[in-house]
Amino acid sequence: MKFIEMSGRTLFRLAREDGPNPQELADVGVEDDSIVRVNRQGDIEIRRVEGWDLIGGLLGDFESRVKHETGLDWA
């Protein structure tokens, strides 16, 4: 499966009304310096000490927003 990784700070900037908002992300442990990743289906995972943890999903035109905000492509 391919992902785009980013910081929690970047994910907070991507948060919109049609997905988890910044407060919901913070409630599940996302901080500015968290390592998070999004897959092509929009699933958001956060890196925890023991591995990756699914914490939510992005909706709408997230692919172009993620690529634009991070400057990265799926890897």
CHARMM internal coordinates of N, CA and C (Angstrom, degrees):
IC EDIT
DIST 1 N 1 CA 1.4427
DIST 1 CA 1 C 1.5281
ANGL 1 N 1 CA 1 C 108.65
DIST 1 C 2 N 1.3246
ANGL 1 CA 1 C 2 N 116.45
DIHE 1 N 1 CA 1 C 2 N 141.95
DIST 2 N 2 CA 1.4566
ANGL 1 C 2 N 2 CA 121.17
DIHE 1 CA 1 C 2 N 2 CA -178.37
DIST 2 CA 2 C 1.5305
ANGL 2 N 2 CA 2 C 110.63
DIHE 1 C 2 N 2 CA 2 C -100.18
DIST 2 C 3 N 1.3343
ANGL 2 CA 2 C 3 N 115.37
DIHE 2 N 2 CA 2 C 3 N 147.03
DIST 3 N 3 CA 1.4582
ANGL 2 C 3 N 3 CA 122.67
DIHE 2 CA 2 C 3 N 3 CA -177.15
DIST 3 CA 3 C 1.5177
ANGL 3 N 3 CA 3 C 110.18
DIHE 2 C 3 N 3 CA 3 C -136.88
DIST 3 C 4 N 1.3195
ANGL 3 CA 3 C 4 N 114.94
DIHE 3 N 3 CA 3 C 4 N 163.97
DIST 4 N 4 CA 1.4537
ANGL 3 C 4 N 4 CA 123.00
DIHE 3 CA 3 C 4 N 4 CA 163.91
DIST 4 CA 4 C 1.5187
ANGL 4 N 4 CA 4 C 105.74
DIHE 3 C 4 N 4 CA 4 C -121.24
DIST 4 C 5 N 1.3383
ANGL 4 CA 4 C 5 N 115.91
DIHE 4 N 4 CA 4 C 5 N 121.44
DIST 5 N 5 CA 1.4651
ANGL 4 C 5 N 5 CA 121.18
DIHE 4 CA 4 C 5 N 5 CA 179.42
DIST 5 CA 5 C 1.5147
ANGL 5 N 5 CA 5 C 110.00
DIHE 4 C 5 N 5 CA 5 C -92.44
DIST 5 C 6 N 1.3257
ANGL 5 CA 5 C 6 N 115.60
DIHE 5 N 5 CA 5 C 6 N 151.38
DIST 6 N 6 CA 1.4603
ANGL 5 C 6 N 6 CA 121.91
DIHE 5 CA 5 C 6 N 6 CA 179.97
DIST 6 CA 6 C 1.5179
ANGL 6 N 6 CA 6 C 109.34
DIHE 5 C 6 N 6 CA 6 C -159.90
DIST 6 C 7 N 1.3057
ANGL 6 CA 6 C 7 N 115.26
DIHE 6 N 6 CA 6 C 7 N 172.21
DIST 7 N 7 CA 1.4643
ANGL 6 C 7 N 7 CA 120.76
DIHE 6 CA 6 C 7 N 7 CA 175.91
DIST 7 CA 7 C 1.5319
ANGL 7 N 7 CA 7 C 109.35
DIHE 6 C 7 N 7 CA 7 C -83.38
DIST 7 C 8 N 1.3026
ANGL 7 CA 7 C 8 N 115.39
DIHE 7 N 7 CA 7 C 8 N 162.33
DIST 8 N 8 CA 1.4537
ANGL 7 C 8 N 8 CA 120.26
DIHE 7 CA 7 C 8 N 8 CA 173.65
DIST 8 CA 8 C 1.5221
ANGL 8 N 8 CA 8 C 111.07
DIHE 7 C 8 N 8 CA 8 C -59.23
DIST 8 C 9 N 1.3211
ANGL 8 CA 8 C 9 N 116.88
DIHE 8 N 8 CA 8 C 9 N -37.38
DIST 9 N 9 CA 1.4721
ANGL 8 C 9 N 9 CA 121.97
DIHE 8 CA 8 C 9 N 9 CA 178.96
DIST 9 CA 9 C 1.5296
ANGL 9 N 9 CA 9 C 110.42
DIHE 8 C 9 N 9 CA 9 C -57.12
DIST 9 C 10 N 1.3333
ANGL 9 CA 9 C 10 N 116.67
DIHE 9 N 9 CA 9 C 10 N -44.27
DIST 10 N 10 CA 1.4618
ANGL 9 C 10 N 10 CA 120.63
DIHE 9 CA 9 C 10 N 10 CA 178.81
DIST 10 CA 10 C 1.5168
ANGL 10 N 10 CA 10 C 110.63
DIHE 9 C 10 N 10 CA 10 C -65.81
DIST 10 C 11 N 1.3254
ANGL 10 CA 10 C 11 N 117.42
DIHE 10 N 10 CA 10 C 11 N -42.32
DIST 11 N 11 CA 1.4602
ANGL 10 C 11 N 11 CA 120.83
DIHE 10 CA 10 C 11 N 11 CA 178.83
DIST 11 CA 11 C 1.5244
ANGL 11 N 11 CA 11 C 110.50
DIHE 10 C 11 N 11 CA 11 C -61.42
DIST 11 C 12 N 1.3184
ANGL 11 CA 11 C 12 N 118.56
DIHE 11 N 11 CA 11 C 12 N -40.07
DIST 12 N 12 CA 1.4668
ANGL 11 C 12 N 12 CA 121.20
DIHE 11 CA 11 C 12 N 12 CA 176.95
DIST 12 CA 12 C 1.5342
ANGL 12 N 12 CA 12 C 110.34
DIHE 11 C 12 N 12 CA 12 C -58.09
DIST 12 C 13 N 1.3264
ANGL 12 CA 12 C 13 N 117.80
DIHE 12 N 12 CA 12 C 13 N -39.50
DIST 13 N 13 CA 1.4698
ANGL 12 C 13 N 13 CA 120.83
DIHE 12 CA 12 C 13 N 13 CA 179.01
DIST 13 CA 13 C 1.5263
ANGL 13 N 13 CA 13 C 111.58
DIHE 12 C 13 N 13 CA 13 C -67.75
DIST 13 C 14 N 1.3472
ANGL 13 CA 13 C 14 N 117.32
DIHE 13 N 13 CA 13 C 14 N -28.96
DIST 14 N 14 CA 1.4583
ANGL 13 C 14 N 14 CA 121.78
DIHE 13 CA 13 C 14 N 14 CA -179.61
DIST 14 CA 14 C 1.5280
ANGL 14 N 14 CA 14 C 113.10
DIHE 13 C 14 N 14 CA 14 C -81.39
DIST 14 C 15 N 1.3175
ANGL 14 CA 14 C 15 N 117.02
DIHE 14 N 14 CA 14 C 15 N -19.01
DIST 15 N 15 CA 1.4659
ANGL 14 C 15 N 15 CA 121.41
DIHE 14 CA 14 C 15 N 15 CA -175.68
DIST 15 CA 15 C 1.5250
ANGL 15 N 15 CA 15 C 109.70
DIHE 14 C 15 N 15 CA 15 C -60.18
DIST 15 C 16 N 1.3364
ANGL 15 CA 15 C 16 N 115.06
DIHE 15 N 15 CA 15 C 16 N 134.41
DIST 16 N 16 CA 1.4620
ANGL 15 C 16 N 16 CA 121.48
DIHE 15 CA 15 C 16 N 16 CA -179.02
DIST 16 CA 16 C 1.5140
ANGL 16 N 16 CA 16 C 109.62
DIHE 15 C 16 N 16 CA 16 C -137.83
DIST 16 C 17 N 1.3089
ANGL 16 CA 16 C 17 N 115.10
DIHE 16 N 16 CA 16 C 17 N 178.48
DIST 17 N 17 CA 1.4628
ANGL 16 C 17 N 17 CA 121.24
DIHE 16 CA 16 C 17 N 17 CA -178.72
DIST 17 CA 17 C 1.5235
ANGL 17 N 17 CA 17 C 112.78
DIHE 16 C 17 N 17 CA 17 C -62.33
DIST 17 C 18 N 1.3319
ANGL 17 CA 17 C 18 N 118.77
DIHE 17 N 17 CA 17 C 18 N -28.63
DIST 18 N 18 CA 1.4565
ANGL 17 C 18 N 18 CA 121.64
DIHE 17 CA 17 C 18 N 18 CA -175.79
DIST 18 CA 18 C 1.5316
ANGL 18 N 18 CA 18 C 113.09
DIHE 17 C 18 N 18 CA 18 C -93.33
DIST 18 C 19 N 1.3090
ANGL 18 CA 18 C 19 N 117.26
DIHE 18 N 18 CA 18 C 19 N 16.08
DIST 19 N 19 CA 1.4632
ANGL 18 C 19 N 19 CA 122.70
DIHE 18 CA 18 C 19 N 19 CA 176.59
DIST 19 CA 19 C 1.5127
ANGL 19 N 19 CA 19 C 107.96
DIHE 18 C 19 N 19 CA 19 C -149.46
DIST 19 C 20 N 1.3089
ANGL 19 CA 19 C 20 N 117.86
DIHE 19 N 19 CA 19 C 20 N -168.70
DIST 20 N 20 CA 1.4630
ANGL 19 C 20 N 20 CA 118.84
DIHE 19 CA 19 C 20 N 20 CA 178.97
DIST 20 CA 20 C 1.5267
ANGL 20 N 20 CA 20 C 110.95
DIHE 19 C 20 N 20 CA 20 C -65.00
DIST 20 C 21 N 1.3306
ANGL 20 CA 20 C 21 N 115.95
DIHE 20 N 20 CA 20 C 21 N 137.59
DIST 21 N 21 CA 1.4644
ANGL 20 C 21 N 21 CA 119.29
DIHE 20 CA 20 C 21 N 21 CA 177.95
DIST 21 CA 21 C 1.5291
ANGL 21 N 21 CA 21 C 109.46
DIHE 20 C 21 N 21 CA 21 C -87.84
DIST 21 C 22 N 1.3314
ANGL 21 CA 21 C 22 N 117.89
DIHE 21 N 21 CA 21 C 22 N 168.74
DIST 22 N 22 CA 1.4604
ANGL 21 C 22 N 22 CA 120.22
DIHE 21 CA 21 C 22 N 22 CA -177.27
DIST 22 CA 22 C 1.5369
ANGL 22 N 22 CA 22 C 114.07
DIHE 21 C 22 N 22 CA 22 C -54.93
DIST 22 C 23 N 1.3147
ANGL 22 CA 22 C 23 N 117.76
DIHE 22 N 22 CA 22 C 23 N -37.27
DIST 23 N 23 CA 1.4630
ANGL 22 C 23 N 23 CA 119.47
DIHE 22 CA 22 C 23 N 23 CA 179.61
DIST 23 CA 23 C 1.5231
ANGL 23 N 23 CA 23 C 111.48
DIHE 22 C 23 N 23 CA 23 C -66.89
DIST 23 C 24 N 1.3312
ANGL 23 CA 23 C 24 N 117.50
DIHE 23 N 23 CA 23 C 24 N -41.05
DIST 24 N 24 CA 1.4618
ANGL 23 C 24 N 24 CA 120.75
DIHE 23 CA 23 C 24 N 24 CA 177.63
DIST 24 CA 24 C 1.5310
ANGL 24 N 24 CA 24 C 110.61
DIHE 23 C 24 N 24 CA 24 C -63.66
DIST 24 C 25 N 1.3264
ANGL 24 CA 24 C 25 N 116.97
DIHE 24 N 24 CA 24 C 25 N -39.55
DIST 25 N 25 CA 1.4646
ANGL 24 C 25 N 25 CA 120.45
DIHE 24 CA 24 C 25 N 25 CA 177.66
DIST 25 CA 25 C 1.5264
ANGL 25 N 25 CA 25 C 110.37
DIHE 24 C 25 N 25 CA 25 C -64.36
DIST 25 C 26 N 1.3227
ANGL 25 CA 25 C 26 N 116.85
DIHE 25 N 25 CA 25 C 26 N -43.81
DIST 26 N 26 CA 1.4732
ANGL 25 C 26 N 26 CA 120.65
DIHE 25 CA 25 C 26 N 26 CA 178.57
DIST 26 CA 26 C 1.5220
ANGL 26 N 26 CA 26 C 110.80
DIHE 25 C 26 N 26 CA 26 C -62.87
DIST 26 C 27 N 1.3265
ANGL 26 CA 26 C 27 N 116.99
DIHE 26 N 26 CA 26 C 27 N -37.59
DIST 27 N 27 CA 1.4687
ANGL 26 C 27 N 27 CA 121.37
DIHE 26 CA 26 C 27 N 27 CA -179.52
DIST 27 CA 27 C 1.5321
ANGL 27 N 27 CA 27 C 112.87
DIHE 26 C 27 N 27 CA 27 C -61.64
DIST 27 C 28 N 1.3401
ANGL 27 CA 27 C 28 N 117.52
DIHE 27 N 27 CA 27 C 28 N -27.27
DIST 28 N 28 CA 1.4714
ANGL 27 C 28 N 28 CA 120.60
DIHE 27 CA 27 C 28 N 28 CA 178.78
DIST 28 CA 28 C 1.5208
ANGL 28 N 28 CA 28 C 111.97
DIHE 27 C 28 N 28 CA 28 C -98.16
DIST 28 C 29 N 1.3448
ANGL 28 CA 28 C 29 N 116.40
DIHE 28 N 28 CA 28 C 29 N 8.88
DIST 29 N 29 CA 1.4594
ANGL 28 C 29 N 29 CA 119.93
DIHE 28 CA 28 C 29 N 29 CA 172.00
DIST 29 CA 29 C 1.5037
ANGL 29 N 29 CA 29 C 117.09
DIHE 28 C 29 N 29 CA 29 C 105.18
DIST 29 C 30 N 1.3269
ANGL 29 CA 29 C 30 N 118.96
DIHE 29 N 29 CA 29 C 30 N 4.46
DIST 30 N 30 CA 1.4645
ANGL 29 C 30 N 30 CA 119.76
DIHE 29 CA 29 C 30 N 30 CA 178.84
DIST 30 CA 30 C 1.5297
ANGL 30 N 30 CA 30 C 108.85
DIHE 29 C 30 N 30 CA 30 C -74.66
DIST 30 C 31 N 1.3206
ANGL 30 CA 30 C 31 N 115.32
DIHE 30 N 30 CA 30 C 31 N 129.51
DIST 31 N 31 CA 1.4531
ANGL 30 C 31 N 31 CA 123.18
DIHE 30 CA 30 C 31 N 31 CA 175.51
DIST 31 CA 31 C 1.5228
ANGL 31 N 31 CA 31 C 107.60
DIHE 30 C 31 N 31 CA 31 C -124.15
DIST 31 C 32 N 1.3338
ANGL 31 CA 31 C 32 N 117.53
DIHE 31 N 31 CA 31 C 32 N 167.65
DIST 32 N 32 CA 1.4644
ANGL 31 C 32 N 32 CA 120.74
DIHE 31 CA 31 C 32 N 32 CA -178.93
DIST 32 CA 32 C 1.5174
ANGL 32 N 32 CA 32 C 112.92
DIHE 31 C 32 N 32 CA 32 C -52.65
DIST 32 C 33 N 1.3302
ANGL 32 CA 32 C 33 N 117.61
DIHE 32 N 32 CA 32 C 33 N -38.45
DIST 33 N 33 CA 1.4624
ANGL 32 C 33 N 33 CA 120.39
DIHE 32 CA 32 C 33 N 33 CA -176.16
DIST 33 CA 33 C 1.5309
ANGL 33 N 33 CA 33 C 113.58
DIHE 32 C 33 N 33 CA 33 C -95.69
DIST 33 C 34 N 1.3278
ANGL 33 CA 33 C 34 N 117.94
DIHE 33 N 33 CA 33 C 34 N 9.62
DIST 34 N 34 CA 1.4689
ANGL 33 C 34 N 34 CA 121.05
DIHE 33 CA 33 C 34 N 34 CA 176.26
DIST 34 CA 34 C 1.5223
ANGL 34 N 34 CA 34 C 109.78
DIHE 33 C 34 N 34 CA 34 C -65.74
DIST 34 C 35 N 1.3282
ANGL 34 CA 34 C 35 N 116.04
DIHE 34 N 34 CA 34 C 35 N 152.01
DIST 35 N 35 CA 1.4619
ANGL 34 C 35 N 35 CA 121.97
DIHE 34 CA 34 C 35 N 35 CA 172.61
DIST 35 CA 35 C 1.5214
ANGL 35 N 35 CA 35 C 106.47
DIHE 34 C 35 N 35 CA 35 C -100.80
DIST 35 C 36 N 1.3229
ANGL 35 CA 35 C 36 N 115.55
DIHE 35 N 35 CA 35 C 36 N 120.91
DIST 36 N 36 CA 1.4611
ANGL 35 C 36 N 36 CA 120.74
DIHE 35 CA 35 C 36 N 36 CA 179.89
DIST 36 CA 36 C 1.5197
ANGL 36 N 36 CA 36 C 108.63
DIHE 35 C 36 N 36 CA 36 C -128.55
DIST 36 C 37 N 1.3136
ANGL 36 CA 36 C 37 N 115.61
DIHE 36 N 36 CA 36 C 37 N 162.52
DIST 37 N 37 CA 1.4583
ANGL 36 C 37 N 37 CA 120.29
DIHE 36 CA 36 C 37 N 37 CA 176.24
DIST 37 CA 37 C 1.5192
ANGL 37 N 37 CA 37 C 108.96
DIHE 36 C 37 N 37 CA 37 C -144.66
DIST 37 C 38 N 1.3366
ANGL 37 CA 37 C 38 N 115.20
DIHE 37 N 37 CA 37 C 38 N 154.25
DIST 38 N 38 CA 1.4597
ANGL 37 C 38 N 38 CA 122.80
DIHE 37 CA 37 C 38 N 38 CA 179.73
DIST 38 CA 38 C 1.5187
ANGL 38 N 38 CA 38 C 107.06
DIHE 37 C 38 N 38 CA 38 C -127.08
DIST 38 C 39 N 1.3384
ANGL 38 CA 38 C 39 N 116.62
DIHE 38 N 38 CA 38 C 39 N 134.85
DIST 39 N 39 CA 1.4616
ANGL 38 C 39 N 39 CA 119.12
DIHE 38 CA 38 C 39 N 39 CA 176.13
DIST 39 CA 39 C 1.5294
ANGL 39 N 39 CA 39 C 110.02
DIHE 38 C 39 N 39 CA 39 C -96.70
DIST 39 C 40 N 1.3076
ANGL 39 CA 39 C 40 N 116.98
DIHE 39 N 39 CA 39 C 40 N 177.04
DIST 40 N 40 CA 1.4691
ANGL 39 C 40 N 40 CA 121.81
DIHE 39 CA 39 C 40 N 40 CA -175.63
DIST 40 CA 40 C 1.5187
ANGL 40 N 40 CA 40 C 112.86
DIHE 39 C 40 N 40 CA 40 C -64.93
DIST 40 C 41 N 1.3148
ANGL 40 CA 40 C 41 N 117.88
DIHE 40 N 40 CA 40 C 41 N -19.46
DIST 41 N 41 CA 1.4548
ANGL 40 C 41 N 41 CA 121.35
DIHE 40 CA 40 C 41 N 41 CA 177.39
DIST 41 CA 41 C 1.5334
ANGL 41 N 41 CA 41 C 111.71
DIHE 40 C 41 N 41 CA 41 C -86.87
DIST 41 C 42 N 1.3306
ANGL 41 CA 41 C 42 N 117.14
DIHE 41 N 41 CA 41 C 42 N -5.64
DIST 42 N 42 CA 1.4630
ANGL 41 C 42 N 42 CA 121.50
DIHE 41 CA 41 C 42 N 42 CA 178.39
DIST 42 CA 42 C 1.5102
ANGL 42 N 42 CA 42 C 114.53
DIHE 41 C 42 N 42 CA 42 C 94.55
DIST 42 C 43 N 1.3395
ANGL 42 CA 42 C 43 N 117.79
DIHE 42 N 42 CA 42 C 43 N 2.49
DIST 43 N 43 CA 1.4633
ANGL 42 C 43 N 43 CA 120.52
DIHE 42 CA 42 C 43 N 43 CA 178.76
DIST 43 CA 43 C 1.5228
ANGL 43 N 43 CA 43 C 110.02
DIHE 42 C 43 N 43 CA 43 C -68.25
DIST 43 C 44 N 1.3328
ANGL 43 CA 43 C 44 N 116.48
DIHE 43 N 43 CA 43 C 44 N 134.72
DIST 44 N 44 CA 1.4635
ANGL 43 C 44 N 44 CA 122.18
DIHE 43 CA 43 C 44 N 44 CA 178.86
DIST 44 CA 44 C 1.5193
ANGL 44 N 44 CA 44 C 108.37
DIHE 43 C 44 N 44 CA 44 C -105.19
DIST 44 C 45 N 1.3385
ANGL 44 CA 44 C 45 N 116.69
DIHE 44 N 44 CA 44 C 45 N 129.35
DIST 45 N 45 CA 1.4578
ANGL 44 C 45 N 45 CA 122.37
DIHE 44 CA 44 C 45 N 45 CA 176.24
DIST 45 CA 45 C 1.5170
ANGL 45 N 45 CA 45 C 109.09
DIHE 44 C 45 N 45 CA 45 C -123.62
DIST 45 C 46 N 1.3251
ANGL 45 CA 45 C 46 N 115.91
DIHE 45 N 45 CA 45 C 46 N 144.99
DIST 46 N 46 CA 1.4553
ANGL 45 C 46 N 46 CA 122.08
DIHE 45 CA 45 C 46 N 46 CA 176.60
DIST 46 CA 46 C 1.5201
ANGL 46 N 46 CA 46 C 108.53
DIHE 45 C 46 N 46 CA 46 C -113.00
DIST 46 C 47 N 1.3211
ANGL 46 CA 46 C 47 N 116.29
DIHE 46 N 46 CA 46 C 47 N 143.31
DIST 47 N 47 CA 1.4710
ANGL 46 C 47 N 47 CA 120.97
DIHE 46 CA 46 C 47 N 47 CA 177.87
DIST 47 CA 47 C 1.5106
ANGL 47 N 47 CA 47 C 108.80
DIHE 46 C 47 N 47 CA 47 C -82.52
DIST 47 C 48 N 1.3096
ANGL 47 CA 47 C 48 N 115.65
DIHE 47 N 47 CA 47 C 48 N 117.48
DIST 48 N 48 CA 1.4621
ANGL 47 C 48 N 48 CA 122.88
DIHE 47 CA 47 C 48 N 48 CA 175.02
DIST 48 CA 48 C 1.5338
ANGL 48 N 48 CA 48 C 107.47
DIHE 47 C 48 N 48 CA 48 C -105.45
DIST 48 C 49 N 1.2957
ANGL 48 CA 48 C 49 N 117.64
DIHE 48 N 48 CA 48 C 49 N 173.21
DIST 49 N 49 CA 1.4684
ANGL 48 C 49 N 49 CA 121.79
DIHE 48 CA 48 C 49 N 49 CA -179.49
DIST 49 CA 49 C 1.5255
ANGL 49 N 49 CA 49 C 110.81
DIHE 48 C 49 N 49 CA 49 C -57.17
DIST 49 C 50 N 1.3325
ANGL 49 CA 49 C 50 N 117.07
DIHE 49 N 49 CA 49 C 50 N -41.25
DIST 50 N 50 CA 1.4613
ANGL 49 C 50 N 50 CA 120.95
DIHE 49 CA 49 C 50 N 50 CA -174.38
DIST 50 CA 50 C 1.5272
ANGL 50 N 50 CA 50 C 114.32
DIHE 49 C 50 N 50 CA 50 C -91.81
DIST 50 C 51 N 1.3364
ANGL 50 CA 50 C 51 N 118.23
DIHE 50 N 50 CA 50 C 51 N -3.95
DIST 51 N 51 CA 1.4605
ANGL 50 C 51 N 51 CA 120.64
DIHE 50 CA 50 C 51 N 51 CA -179.93
DIST 51 CA 51 C 1.5149
ANGL 51 N 51 CA 51 C 111.56
DIHE 50 C 51 N 51 CA 51 C 147.60
DIST 51 C 52 N 1.3265
ANGL 51 CA 51 C 52 N 115.77
DIHE 51 N 51 CA 51 C 52 N -165.17
DIST 52 N 52 CA 1.4517
ANGL 51 C 52 N 52 CA 122.29
DIHE 51 CA 51 C 52 N 52 CA -178.90
DIST 52 CA 52 C 1.5210
ANGL 52 N 52 CA 52 C 110.79
DIHE 51 C 52 N 52 CA 52 C -87.25
DIST 52 C 53 N 1.3344
ANGL 52 CA 52 C 53 N 116.46
DIHE 52 N 52 CA 52 C 53 N 141.90
DIST 53 N 53 CA 1.4571
ANGL 52 C 53 N 53 CA 123.03
DIHE 52 CA 52 C 53 N 53 CA -177.65
DIST 53 CA 53 C 1.5273
ANGL 53 N 53 CA 53 C 108.69
DIHE 52 C 53 N 53 CA 53 C -128.77
DIST 53 C 54 N 1.3326
ANGL 53 CA 53 C 54 N 117.62
DIHE 53 N 53 CA 53 C 54 N 122.65
DIST 54 N 54 CA 1.4611
ANGL 53 C 54 N 54 CA 122.69
DIHE 53 CA 53 C 54 N 54 CA 177.95
DIST 54 CA 54 C 1.5237
ANGL 54 N 54 CA 54 C 109.16
DIHE 53 C 54 N 54 CA 54 C -68.88
DIST 54 C 55 N 1.3409
ANGL 54 CA 54 C 55 N 116.84
DIHE 54 N 54 CA 54 C 55 N 126.89
DIST 55 N 55 CA 1.4657
ANGL 54 C 55 N 55 CA 119.66
DIHE 54 CA 54 C 55 N 55 CA -176.11
DIST 55 CA 55 C 1.5177
ANGL 55 N 55 CA 55 C 114.16
DIHE 54 C 55 N 55 CA 55 C -124.34
DIST 55 C 56 N 1.3250
ANGL 55 CA 55 C 56 N 119.02
DIHE 55 N 55 CA 55 C 56 N -2.94
DIST 56 N 56 CA 1.4586
ANGL 55 C 56 N 56 CA 119.94
DIHE 55 CA 55 C 56 N 56 CA -179.70
DIST 56 CA 56 C 1.5038
ANGL 56 N 56 CA 56 C 111.06
DIHE 55 C 56 N 56 CA 56 C 158.17
DIST 56 C 57 N 1.3314
ANGL 56 CA 56 C 57 N 114.77
DIHE 56 N 56 CA 56 C 57 N -163.42
DIST 57 N 57 CA 1.4496
ANGL 56 C 57 N 57 CA 118.97
DIHE 56 CA 56 C 57 N 57 CA -178.74
DIST 57 CA 57 C 1.5106
ANGL 57 N 57 CA 57 C 112.70
DIHE 56 C 57 N 57 CA 57 C -153.66
DIST 57 C 58 N 1.3156
ANGL 57 CA 57 C 58 N 114.49
DIHE 57 N 57 CA 57 C 58 N 154.66
DIST 58 N 58 CA 1.4572
ANGL 57 C 58 N 58 CA 121.94
DIHE 57 CA 57 C 58 N 58 CA 175.57
DIST 58 CA 58 C 1.5147
ANGL 58 N 58 CA 58 C 109.03
DIHE 57 C 58 N 58 CA 58 C -97.40
DIST 58 C 59 N 1.3165
ANGL 58 CA 58 C 59 N 116.49
DIHE 58 N 58 CA 58 C 59 N 148.75
DIST 59 N 59 CA 1.4538
ANGL 58 C 59 N 59 CA 122.27
DIHE 58 CA 58 C 59 N 59 CA 179.05
DIST 59 CA 59 C 1.5180
ANGL 59 N 59 CA 59 C 109.18
DIHE 58 C 59 N 59 CA 59 C -124.27
DIST 59 C 60 N 1.3180
ANGL 59 CA 59 C 60 N 116.23
DIHE 59 N 59 CA 59 C 60 N 170.01
DIST 60 N 60 CA 1.4579
ANGL 59 C 60 N 60 CA 120.48
DIHE 59 CA 59 C 60 N 60 CA 176.03
DIST 60 CA 60 C 1.5151
ANGL 60 N 60 CA 60 C 111.76
DIHE 59 C 60 N 60 CA 60 C 77.49
DIST 60 C 61 N 1.3139
ANGL 60 CA 60 C 61 N 115.22
DIHE 60 N 60 CA 60 C 61 N -150.69
DIST 61 N 61 CA 1.4541
ANGL 60 C 61 N 61 CA 122.17
DIHE 60 CA 60 C 61 N 61 CA -176.99
DIST 61 CA 61 C 1.5268
ANGL 61 N 61 CA 61 C 110.16
DIHE 60 C 61 N 61 CA 61 C -84.50
DIST 61 C 62 N 1.3297
ANGL 61 CA 61 C 62 N 116.21
DIHE 61 N 61 CA 61 C 62 N 57.31
DIST 62 N 62 CA 1.4657
ANGL 61 C 62 N 62 CA 119.92
DIHE 61 CA 61 C 62 N 62 CA -175.31
DIST 62 CA 62 C 1.5224
ANGL 62 N 62 CA 62 C 112.47
DIHE 61 C 62 N 62 CA 62 C -72.44
DIST 62 C 63 N 1.3474
ANGL 62 CA 62 C 63 N 118.12
DIHE 62 N 62 CA 62 C 63 N -30.80
DIST 63 N 63 CA 1.4641
ANGL 62 C 63 N 63 CA 119.54
DIHE 62 CA 62 C 63 N 63 CA -175.00
DIST 63 CA 63 C 1.5245
ANGL 63 N 63 CA 63 C 111.70
DIHE 62 C 63 N 63 CA 63 C -59.67
DIST 63 C 64 N 1.3138
ANGL 63 CA 63 C 64 N 117.45
DIHE 63 N 63 CA 63 C 64 N -49.37
DIST 64 N 64 CA 1.4662
ANGL 63 C 64 N 64 CA 118.99
DIHE 63 CA 63 C 64 N 64 CA -179.22
DIST 64 CA 64 C 1.5262
ANGL 64 N 64 CA 64 C 110.76
DIHE 63 C 64 N 64 CA 64 C -68.10
DIST 64 C 65 N 1.3370
ANGL 64 CA 64 C 65 N 117.71
DIHE 64 N 64 CA 64 C 65 N -35.04
DIST 65 N 65 CA 1.4716
ANGL 64 C 65 N 65 CA 120.32
DIHE 64 CA 64 C 65 N 65 CA 178.01
DIST 65 CA 65 C 1.5189
ANGL 65 N 65 CA 65 C 111.26
DIHE 64 C 65 N 65 CA 65 C -65.24
DIST 65 C 66 N 1.3348
ANGL 65 CA 65 C 66 N 117.23
DIHE 65 N 65 CA 65 C 66 N -43.53
DIST 66 N 66 CA 1.4660
ANGL 65 C 66 N 66 CA 121.50
DIHE 65 CA 65 C 66 N 66 CA -179.31
DIST 66 CA 66 C 1.5207
ANGL 66 N 66 CA 66 C 110.23
DIHE 65 C 66 N 66 CA 66 C -64.74
DIST 66 C 67 N 1.3241
ANGL 66 CA 66 C 67 N 116.93
DIHE 66 N 66 CA 66 C 67 N -46.49
DIST 67 N 67 CA 1.4638
ANGL 66 C 67 N 67 CA 120.17
DIHE 66 CA 66 C 67 N 67 CA 179.87
DIST 67 CA 67 C 1.5281
ANGL 67 N 67 CA 67 C 111.46
DIHE 66 C 67 N 67 CA 67 C -63.06
DIST 67 C 68 N 1.3293
ANGL 67 CA 67 C 68 N 116.23
DIHE 67 N 67 CA 67 C 68 N -42.12
DIST 68 N 68 CA 1.4646
ANGL 67 C 68 N 68 CA 120.09
DIHE 67 CA 67 C 68 N 68 CA -179.98
DIST 68 CA 68 C 1.5277
ANGL 68 N 68 CA 68 C 111.14
DIHE 67 C 68 N 68 CA 68 C -65.08
DIST 68 C 69 N 1.3180
ANGL 68 CA 68 C 69 N 116.90
DIHE 68 N 68 CA 68 C 69 N -46.09
DIST 69 N 69 CA 1.4694
ANGL 68 C 69 N 69 CA 121.27
DIHE 68 CA 68 C 69 N 69 CA -176.04
DIST 69 CA 69 C 1.5255
ANGL 69 N 69 CA 69 C 112.36
DIHE 68 C 69 N 69 CA 69 C -68.26
DIST 69 C 70 N 1.3436
ANGL 69 CA 69 C 70 N 117.24
DIHE 69 N 69 CA 69 C 70 N -36.65
DIST 70 N 70 CA 1.4660
ANGL 69 C 70 N 70 CA 119.89
DIHE 69 CA 69 C 70 N 70 CA -175.36
DIST 70 CA 70 C 1.5285
ANGL 70 N 70 CA 70 C 113.30
DIHE 69 C 70 N 70 CA 70 C -96.24
DIST 70 C 71 N 1.3358
ANGL 70 CA 70 C 71 N 116.74
DIHE 70 N 70 CA 70 C 71 N -24.65
DIST 71 N 71 CA 1.4638
ANGL 70 C 71 N 71 CA 120.21
DIHE 70 CA 70 C 71 N 71 CA -173.90
DIST 71 CA 71 C 1.5167
ANGL 71 N 71 CA 71 C 112.16
DIHE 70 C 71 N 71 CA 71 C 74.13
DIST 71 C 72 N 1.3393
ANGL 71 CA 71 C 72 N 117.30
DIHE 71 N 71 CA 71 C 72 N 14.28
DIST 72 N 72 CA 1.4578
ANGL 71 C 72 N 72 CA 122.45
DIHE 71 CA 71 C 72 N 72 CA -176.88
DIST 72 CA 72 C 1.5208
ANGL 72 N 72 CA 72 C 111.53
DIHE 71 C 72 N 72 CA 72 C -111.90
DIST 72 C 73 N 1.3306
ANGL 72 CA 72 C 73 N 115.46
DIHE 72 N 72 CA 72 C 73 N 164.39
DIST 73 N 73 CA 1.4577
ANGL 72 C 73 N 73 CA 122.20
DIHE 72 CA 72 C 73 N 73 CA 174.43
DIST 73 CA 73 C 1.5327
ANGL 73 N 73 CA 73 C 107.56
DIHE 72 C 73 N 73 CA 73 C -119.43
DIST 73 C 74 N 1.3141
ANGL 73 CA 73 C 74 N 116.45
DIHE 73 N 73 CA 73 C 74 N 169.52
DIST 74 N 74 CA 1.4699
ANGL 73 C 74 N 74 CA 121.49
DIHE 73 CA 73 C 74 N 74 CA -179.18
DIST 74 CA 74 C 1.5280
ANGL 74 N 74 CA 74 C 110.55
DIHE 73 C 74 N 74 CA 74 C -61.16
DIST 74 C 75 N 1.3148
ANGL 74 CA 74 C 75 N 116.33
DIHE 74 N 74 CA 74 C 75 N 134.51
DIST 75 N 75 CA 1.4617
ANGL 74 C 75 N 75 CA 120.80
DIHE 74 CA 74 C 75 N 75 CA 178.97
DIST 75 CA 75 C 1.5111
ANGL 75 N 75 CA 75 C 109.65
DIHE 74 C 75 N 75 CA 75 C -138.95
END
COOR INIT
IC SEED 1 N 1 CA 1 C
IC BUILD
